Amino acid sequence: MSAKQKEHVYTKKIDSALLAVYNGYSFFIRFFREAFRGRMEFQEIIKQCYAIGNKSLLLIGMTGFITGMVFTKQSRPSLAEFGATSWLPSLVAIAIVRALAALVTALISAGKIGSSIGAELGSMRVTEQIDAMEVSAVNPFKFLVVTRVLASTISIPILMFYCTMVSLMGAFLNVYLNEGTSFIAFFENAFEQITFLDVGTSVAKAVAYGFTIGIVGCYQGYNANKGTEGVGKAANSAVVISMFLIFIEEVIIVQVSNYFRI
Amino acid sequence: MAETRLDTDTVIDIQDLYKSFGDLHVLRGVNLKISRGENVVVLGRSGTGKSVLIKIIAGLLRQDKGVCNVLGNEVSTLNENELRDLRLKIGFSFQNSALYDSMTVRENLEFPLVRNVANLSRAEINEQVEYVLDAVGLLQTINQVPSELSGGQRKRIGIARTLILKPEIMLYDEPTAGLDPITCLEINELINEVKEKYHTTSIIITHDLTCARTTGDRIAMLLDGIFLKQGTFEEVFDTNEERIKSFYDYNFIQ
C-alpha cells in the first residue's frame, strides 16, 4: 500500500469516527427534544418497565446474593487479623451500597437489557417496521426510543435497591453462619455507617447507568445496518459500549461524590 | 406548507429525479406524472431503484436532485409536521409487510389509528378495525400475531393497516413477491378492490408481469435509472427495445 493510499484509509477512519460521535450526539439531543413534546406513551413505558424488571429480576437477585456472600467471605480474613470481624456488616454494607449493587445491576442489565433493546430495534429496522411507523405518521423515535430509555432509567434504580437488599441478605447469611450474628444486629450494624450521600450517590449512579444502557441500546438498534448481521452487531455493540461507558461514569461519579464527602 | 399548484387531476408529479448511494447511481433523471384514480405499475429488474422511487415519494428518502411533488407538496422541502400531514394521505404497503411482531393484528391496525385520529371511542376503533379487516377478508385473524399468519395474509393485513387511515395514494412495494400464483391473483384482485372502494391513486412496484397486467392502468418501465417506456401493457411490450423484450421473455419463461 502506498503512502497516499494509507493516508486515504486513515482519513476515512477518522471521518467515520467523527461522524459516529456526531451521530451519537444528535441522537442524544433528539431524545431530550422528543421526550418533552407531544403525547407521552405512558402505557408503553409501563410495558417496557415491566419487561426490563421481569427480564432481569432473577439474574440480578442471584448475582447480588452471591456477590454479598462472596465479598463477606473474602473480607473476613483481613478483618480477623485485627480482631475486627464485628465490623464486617458495616464494611460489607458500605461496599454494597456505595459501589457493588449499582455496578452489578448495571453490568447485568447492560448484558440483558441493552442487548435485548439493540436486537429488538435492530430487527425492527431491518424488517422495515420502523419505516412502517414513519409512513403511517407515527413518530417511531418517540414510541420506541423515548419509552425504552425512560423505562430503563426508571427501572435500573429500582433493580439496584433490590440488588442491595439481596446482597445484604447474602452477606447476612454468611455472617450468621460464621459468627451467629442475629438479623437485627447485623442490619443495625450495617446501616450505621450508611449516609444519605451514599444512598444519593448510588441512586445517581443507577439513573446514569440506566439512561446509558437505554440510550446506547436504542442508538445501536435504531441505526442498525440492513441485514441480519446488523442486528447481531447492534446487540453486541450495545453491550460493549454501554459497559465501557458505565465504568467511565463510575469513575466520574465517585470523584464527584468524594468531593462532597470531604 | 410548501404547496405548488398542480393540474387538478395530477396527484404525483416527478421531474428529473436523481438519487445515488455513494458511487451507485440508482435514479438518473426520472420523470413521472400520475393522475387521480390511476394505477401505475413501475416495472423493472431488481436493484433498478423502484423501491427507492416510492420511498422518496413517502419522504423516507430524499432525492439528490429533481422535483417530487405529491398532492401539491414538494416532499423534500416539507418540515416534520407537514410531512406528517402528507403521510396521513399516503398508504405504504411494504415488501415484507412490516407488521409489528410484538402486536396482534388488532393492535397493528389500531396503532396508526389511535395516534392520528383524536377522540375515538373504543366502539369506533373496533368498528373501523373490523371494517378494514373485513375489506381484506381476514376478520377471523383479528386476535392472531403476525408470526401465526401466512405470507399472503401478512400482505393483506399490511394493506389493511394502511387503509385504516383512508389514504388518497397507495404505494405497493412488490405486493406479490414470494407468494404462490393463487395468492398473487388474490392480492392483485385486492389491489383493484382497494382502488374501487377507496378511490385511491396507486403506484405498484413489481417485476411480476401478471400483477402488472391485472392491476396497472399504465405501465412505466424503469431500466438503468430512467423510465424507458410508459403506456399500456401492450404499448410497453410491443417494442423492439432489446432490454424490454428480454425482461418480458424472462418473465414468460419463468
Boltz contact constraints between the chains, C-beta under 6 A:
constraints:
  - contact:
      token1: [A, 128]
      token2: [B, 94]
      max_distance: 6.0
  - contact:
      token1: [A, 128]
      token2: [B, 98]
      max_distance: 6.0
  - contact:
      token1: [A, 129]
      token2: [B, 98]
      max_distance: 6.0
  - contact:
      token1: [A, 129]
      token2: [B, 100]
      max_distance: 6.0
  - contact:
      token1: [A, 131]
      token2: [B, 60]
      max_distance: 6.0
  - contact:
      token1: [A, 132]
      token2: [B, 94]
      max_distance: 6.0
  - contact:
      token1: [A, 132]
      token2: [B, 98]
      max_distance: 6.0
  - contact:
      token1: [A, 135]
      token2: [B, 58]
      max_distance: 6.0
  - contact:
      token1: [A, 135]
      token2: [B, 87]
      max_distance: 6.0
  - contact:
      token1: [A, 135]
      token2: [B, 92]
      max_distance: 6.0
  - contact:
      token1: [A, 136]
      token2: [B, 112]
      max_distance: 6.0
  - contact:
      token1: [A, 137]
      token2: [B, 84]
      max_distance: 6.0
  - contact:
      token1: [A, 137]
      token2: [B, 87]
      max_distance: 6.0
  - contact:
      token1: [A, 137]
      token2: [B, 88]
      max_distance: 6.0
  - contact:
      token1: [A, 137]
      token2: [B, 116]
      max_distance: 6.0
  - contact:
      token1: [A, 138]
      token2: [B, 112]
      max_distance: 6.0
  - contact:
      token1: [A, 138]
      token2: [B, 115]
      max_distance: 6.0
